[in-house]
């Protein structure tokens, strides 16, 4: 059998499909392995280029196979799909990966270290806790409204509403018991969320890149931590515009026949980073409307011509480009005397 030049590996929990080709692009490996068998197979194999789809556990396999001397490339799923010839099965996916990794213009996902994975897990756990807390507060408000108890909006007013409900002696005994049960759950989630956020702030204070990004107006510790950990290395993007495009903050292009047609933003890349940047931009615009912050000339002109939501997305795009500049060049954000959110690439 001719030596294998590259392998496409379709991963799963216990069953793995491999597709390998030689130097003349002829298939020389089409096998399915159990987990232990596959590890032994790669331990006894000379260094080879291996393509894996960037999905659950792919970073673990990337680190493991790299430690065995192989060269591993993680490919985004949307870039692999065009190479699937027909049907959807493990063998077809492995063959598509083997083909996609050979393309000179293919883009890859950097393999995260165990520390980076732990930081990503920290942010995911926080996001889940926030979702549970929001779900509980909405449920408590909805149930209370059925008994004529209405509280002021805002998450800061949920605890006061819970106290009012538990002190109301007109409620049925069963309803009061259920409200008490939900209140205990809400307070438990609140305590766990505070613990997770304390860990996140500790990580943020110990990370130089995250601290520098947080100096940008509209990007707080959470947004800066996400950009530091979840985004690919800034050096992999030729400009800040490319970085903003990776985040999905640039318009969709439907141009043809020399006629440019731009639509809404692409929403590509990491949705959590993108939404956090937009929320931060919205908060910054709220401060501007209340007179707490002076807008730049660019931002003031945008607010005069465009709707607020569109301006928030445009500002998020600009914040992403400034963050890219700080990640590449170092230093902190310094607002110039003439208020303009810094020239960016």
C-alpha positions as CSV (number, residue, x, y, z in Angstrom):
1,X,0.0,0.0,0.0
2,X,1.3,3.5,-0.9
3,X,2.1,5.8,2.0
4,X,-0.8,7.9,3.2
5,X,-0.4,11.7,2.6
6,X,-3.5,12.9,4.5
7,X,-6.5,11.6,6.3
8,X,-10.0,12.9,6.9
9,X,-11.4,11.8,10.3
10,X,-15.1,11.9,11.1
11,X,-15.4,11.9,14.9
12,X,-18.1,10.6,17.3
13,X,-18.2,9.3,20.8
14,X,-17.1,5.7,20.2
15,X,-17.0,5.1,16.4
16,X,-14.6,7.0,14.1
17,X,-14.4,6.9,10.3
18,X,-11.1,7.5,8.5
19,X,-10.5,8.3,4.8
20,X,-6.9,8.5,3.6
21,X,-5.3,9.2,0.2
22,X,-1.8,8.8,-1.1
23,X,0.4,11.3,-3.0
24,X,-1.5,10.7,-6.3
25,X,-4.9,11.2,-4.6
26,X,-5.9,7.6,-4.7
27,X,-7.9,6.3,-1.7
28,X,-5.8,3.9,0.3
29,X,-7.6,4.0,3.7
30,X,-11.3,3.5,4.3
31,X,-11.8,2.1,7.8
32,X,-14.0,2.5,10.8
33,X,-12.3,2.3,14.2
34,X,-13.5,2.1,17.8
35,X,-12.0,4.7,20.2
36,X,-9.1,2.6,21.6
37,X,-8.3,1.1,18.2
38,X,-8.0,4.5,16.6
39,X,-5.6,5.8,19.2
40,X,-3.4,2.8,18.7
41,X,-3.6,3.2,14.9
42,X,-2.3,6.8,15.1
43,X,0.4,5.9,17.7
44,X,2.0,3.5,15.2
45,X,1.6,5.8,12.2
46,X,4.2,8.2,10.8
47,X,3.4,11.9,11.0
48,X,0.5,12.7,8.7
49,X,-1.8,15.6,7.9
50,X,-5.2,14.9,9.6
51,X,-8.4,16.9,9.0
52,X,-11.2,17.0,11.6
53,X,-14.5,18.9,11.6
54,X,-14.5,21.7,14.2
55,X,-17.2,20.4,16.5
56,X,-17.6,18.8,20.0
57,X,-14.3,17.2,21.3
58,X,-12.4,18.2,18.1
59,X,-10.0,20.4,20.1
60,X,-9.2,17.5,22.4
61,X,-8.5,15.2,19.4
62,X,-6.4,18.0,17.9
63,X,-4.2,18.2,21.0
64,X,-3.9,14.5,21.3
65,X,-3.0,13.8,17.7
66,X,-0.6,16.7,17.7
67,X,1.2,15.2,20.7
68,X,1.6,12.0,18.7
69,X,3.5,14.0,16.0
70,X,0.7,14.5,13.5
71,X,-0.3,17.8,11.8
72,X,-4.0,18.5,12.6
73,X,-6.3,20.9,10.9
74,X,-9.8,21.8,12.2
75,X,-12.2,22.9,9.5
76,X,-15.6,24.7,10.1
77,X,-18.5,22.5,9.2
78,X,-19.9,25.0,6.7
79,X,-16.7,24.7,4.7
80,X,-16.8,20.9,4.7
81,X,-20.4,20.6,3.4
82,X,-19.7,21.6,-0.2
83,X,-17.3,18.7,-0.6
84,X,-19.8,16.0,0.5
85,X,-20.7,14.4,-2.9
86,X,-24.0,12.7,-2.1
87,X,-25.8,11.4,0.9
88,X,-25.0,11.9,4.6
89,X,-23.0,9.2,6.3
90,X,-19.7,8.9,8.2
91,X,-17.7,7.7,5.2
92,X,-18.9,10.6,3.0
93,X,-18.1,13.1,5.7
94,X,-14.6,11.7,6.2
95,X,-13.9,11.8,2.4
96,X,-15.2,15.4,2.3
97,X,-12.8,16.4,5.1
98,X,-9.9,14.7,3.3
99,X,-10.7,16.7,0.2
100,X,-11.4,20.0,1.9
101,X,-8.1,20.1,3.8
102,X,-6.2,19.9,0.5
103,X,-7.6,23.2,-0.8
104,X,-5.0,26.1,-0.7
105,X,-7.6,28.7,0.3
106,X,-9.2,26.6,3.0
107,X,-9.6,28.3,6.4
108,X,-8.9,26.5,9.6
109,X,-9.9,26.8,13.3
110,X,-6.9,27.2,15.7
111,X,-6.7,24.3,18.3
112,X,-7.5,25.6,21.8
113,X,-5.4,24.7,24.8
114,X,-6.9,23.1,27.9
115,X,-6.8,26.5,29.7
116,X,-8.6,28.2,26.8
117,X,-11.2,25.4,26.8
118,X,-11.7,25.9,30.6
119,X,-12.3,29.7,30.1
120,X,-14.8,29.0,27.3
121,X,-16.6,26.6,29.6
122,X,-16.7,29.3,32.3
123,X,-18.4,31.6,29.9
124,X,-20.8,29.0,28.6
125,X,-21.8,28.1,32.2
126,X,-22.4,31.7,33.0
127,X,-24.6,32.1,29.9
128,X,-26.6,29.0,30.9
129,X,-27.1,30.5,34.5
130,X,-28.2,33.8,33.0
131,X,-30.8,32.0,30.9
132,X,-32.1,30.0,33.9
133,X,-32.3,33.1,36.0
134,X,-34.2,35.0,33.2
135,X,-36.6,32.0,32.7
136,X,-37.4,31.9,36.5
137,X,-37.9,35.6,36.8
138,X,-40.3,35.6,33.8
139,X,-42.2,32.6,35.2
140,X,-42.6,34.3,38.7
141,X,-43.8,37.5,37.1
142,X,-46.3,35.6,34.9
143,X,-47.7,33.5,37.7
144,X,-47.9,36.6,40.0
145,X,-49.8,38.5,37.3
146,X,-52.5,35.8,37.4
147,X,-53.2,36.7,41.0
148,X,-53.1,40.5,40.3
149,X,-49.6,41.1,41.6
150,X,-47.6,43.3,39.3
151,X,-44.0,44.5,39.9
152,X,-41.9,47.1,38.2
153,X,-39.8,45.9,35.3
154,X,-36.1,45.1,35.6
155,X,-34.1,42.2,37.0
156,X,-33.2,44.4,40.0
157,X,-36.9,44.4,41.1
158,X,-37.4,40.6,41.1
159,X,-36.4,40.0,44.7
160,X,-38.7,42.8,45.9
161,X,-41.6,41.2,43.9
162,X,-40.9,37.8,45.5
163,X,-41.1,39.4,49.0
164,X,-44.4,40.9,48.2
165,X,-45.7,37.6,46.9
166,X,-44.6,35.6,50.0
167,X,-46.1,38.3,52.3
168,X,-49.5,38.3,50.6
169,X,-51.9,36.3,52.8
170,X,-54.7,36.4,50.3
171,X,-53.0,33.9,48.0
172,X,-54.1,30.2,48.1
173,X,-52.0,27.9,50.2
174,X,-50.9,25.8,47.2
175,X,-49.9,28.9,45.2
176,X,-47.9,30.3,48.1
177,X,-46.0,26.9,48.4
178,X,-45.2,26.9,44.7
179,X,-44.0,30.6,44.8
180,X,-41.8,29.7,47.7
181,X,-40.3,26.8,45.8
182,X,-39.5,29.0,42.8
183,X,-38.1,31.7,45.1
184,X,-35.6,29.2,46.6
185,X,-34.6,28.1,43.1
186,X,-34.2,31.7,42.0
187,X,-32.0,32.6,44.9
188,X,-29.9,29.4,44.5
189,X,-29.3,30.2,40.8
190,X,-28.5,33.8,41.7
191,X,-25.8,32.6,44.2
192,X,-24.3,30.2,41.7
193,X,-24.2,33.0,39.1
194,X,-22.4,35.3,41.5
195,X,-19.8,32.6,42.1
196,X,-19.3,32.0,38.4
197,X,-19.0,35.7,37.6
198,X,-16.4,36.1,40.4
199,X,-14.3,33.3,38.7
200,X,-14.8,35.1,35.4
201,X,-13.6,38.5,36.8
202,X,-10.6,36.7,38.4
203,X,-9.7,35.3,35.0
204,X,-10.2,38.7,33.3
205,X,-7.9,40.4,35.8
206,X,-5.1,37.9,35.2
207,X,-5.3,38.1,31.4
208,X,-3.4,41.0,29.8
209,X,-5.3,40.9,26.5
210,X,-8.7,40.9,28.2
211,X,-7.7,43.9,30.4
212,X,-6.5,45.9,27.4
213,X,-9.7,45.3,25.4
214,X,-11.9,46.3,28.3
215,X,-10.5,49.8,28.1
216,X,-12.6,50.3,24.9
217,X,-15.9,52.2,25.7
218,X,-18.8,49.7,25.3
219,X,-16.8,46.6,25.9
220,X,-16.8,45.4,29.5
221,X,-15.0,42.5,31.2
222,X,-17.4,39.8,29.8
223,X,-17.0,41.0,26.2
224,X,-13.3,41.4,26.5
225,X,-12.9,37.9,28.0
226,X,-14.9,36.4,25.1
227,X,-12.8,38.2,22.5
228,X,-9.6,37.1,24.3
229,X,-10.5,33.4,24.6
230,X,-13.1,32.5,21.9
231,X,-11.8,34.5,18.9
232,X,-9.0,33.1,16.7
233,X,-5.6,34.8,17.1
234,X,-5.8,38.4,15.8
235,X,-2.7,37.8,13.6
236,X,-4.8,35.4,11.5
237,X,-6.8,38.3,10.1
238,X,-5.2,40.8,7.7
239,X,-7.3,43.7,9.0
240,X,-10.0,44.7,11.5
241,X,-12.6,44.6,8.7
242,X,-11.9,40.9,8.2
243,X,-12.2,40.3,11.9
244,X,-15.6,42.1,12.0
245,X,-16.6,40.0,9.0
246,X,-15.7,36.8,10.9
247,X,-18.0,38.0,13.7
248,X,-20.8,38.4,11.2
249,X,-21.1,42.2,11.7
250,X,-20.7,43.1,8.0
251,X,-23.6,43.2,5.4
252,X,-24.6,40.2,3.3
253,X,-23.4,40.6,-0.3
254,X,-26.0,39.8,-3.1
255,X,-24.1,41.6,-5.9
256,X,-24.3,40.4,-9.5
257,X,-23.8,41.9,-12.9
258,X,-21.9,44.8,-11.5
259,X,-24.8,45.9,-9.3
260,X,-24.0,45.9,-5.6
261,X,-26.9,44.7,-3.3
262,X,-26.1,44.7,0.4
263,X,-28.5,43.2,2.9
264,X,-28.5,42.7,6.7
265,X,-25.5,41.5,8.6
266,X,-24.3,37.9,7.9
267,X,-24.4,36.7,11.5
268,X,-21.5,34.4,10.8
269,X,-18.9,33.5,13.4
270,X,-19.5,33.3,17.2
271,X,-23.1,34.4,18.0
272,X,-22.3,35.0,21.7
273,X,-19.4,37.5,21.0
274,X,-21.5,39.2,18.4
275,X,-24.6,39.7,20.6
276,X,-22.4,40.8,23.5
277,X,-20.7,43.5,21.3
278,X,-24.1,44.7,20.1
279,X,-25.5,44.8,23.7
280,X,-22.4,46.8,24.7
281,X,-22.9,49.2,21.8
282,X,-26.6,49.7,22.7
283,X,-25.6,50.5,26.3
284,X,-23.1,53.1,25.1
285,X,-25.8,54.7,22.9
286,X,-28.1,54.8,26.0
287,X,-25.4,56.7,27.9
288,X,-25.0,59.1,24.9
289,X,-28.8,59.8,24.8
290,X,-28.8,60.6,28.6
291,X,-25.9,63.0,28.1
292,X,-23.4,61.0,30.2
293,X,-21.0,60.5,27.2
294,X,-20.1,62.7,24.4
295,X,-20.5,61.0,21.0
296,X,-17.8,61.1,18.3
297,X,-18.4,63.1,15.1
298,X,-18.9,59.8,13.2
299,X,-21.4,58.5,15.8
300,X,-23.3,61.8,16.0
301,X,-23.7,61.8,12.2
302,X,-24.9,58.2,12.2
303,X,-27.5,58.9,14.9
304,X,-28.9,61.8,12.8
305,X,-29.3,59.7,9.7
306,X,-29.9,56.1,10.8
307,X,-32.3,54.2,13.2
308,X,-30.8,53.4,16.7
309,X,-30.6,49.6,16.2
310,X,-28.7,50.0,12.9
311,X,-26.3,52.5,14.6
312,X,-25.8,49.9,17.4
313,X,-24.7,47.3,14.9
314,X,-22.5,49.7,13.1
315,X,-20.9,50.7,16.4
316,X,-20.4,47.1,17.4
317,X,-18.6,46.6,14.0
318,X,-16.3,49.5,14.9
319,X,-15.7,48.2,18.4
320,X,-14.7,44.8,17.0
321,X,-12.2,46.5,14.6
322,X,-10.7,48.6,17.5
323,X,-10.4,45.4,19.6
324,X,-8.6,43.7,16.7
325,X,-6.1,46.6,16.6
326,X,-5.4,46.4,20.3
327,X,-4.9,42.6,20.1
328,X,-2.4,43.0,17.2
329,X,-0.5,46.0,18.4
330,X,-0.8,45.9,22.1
331,X,-1.4,48.9,24.3
332,X,-4.7,50.3,25.6
333,X,-7.5,52.3,24.1
334,X,-6.9,56.1,24.4
335,X,-9.7,58.4,23.4
336,X,-8.2,61.2,21.3
337,X,-8.9,64.9,22.2
338,X,-11.1,65.2,19.1
339,X,-13.7,62.5,20.0
340,X,-13.5,60.0,17.2
341,X,-13.5,56.2,18.0
342,X,-10.0,55.8,16.7
343,X,-9.0,55.2,13.0
344,X,-9.2,51.5,12.3
345,X,-8.2,49.2,9.5
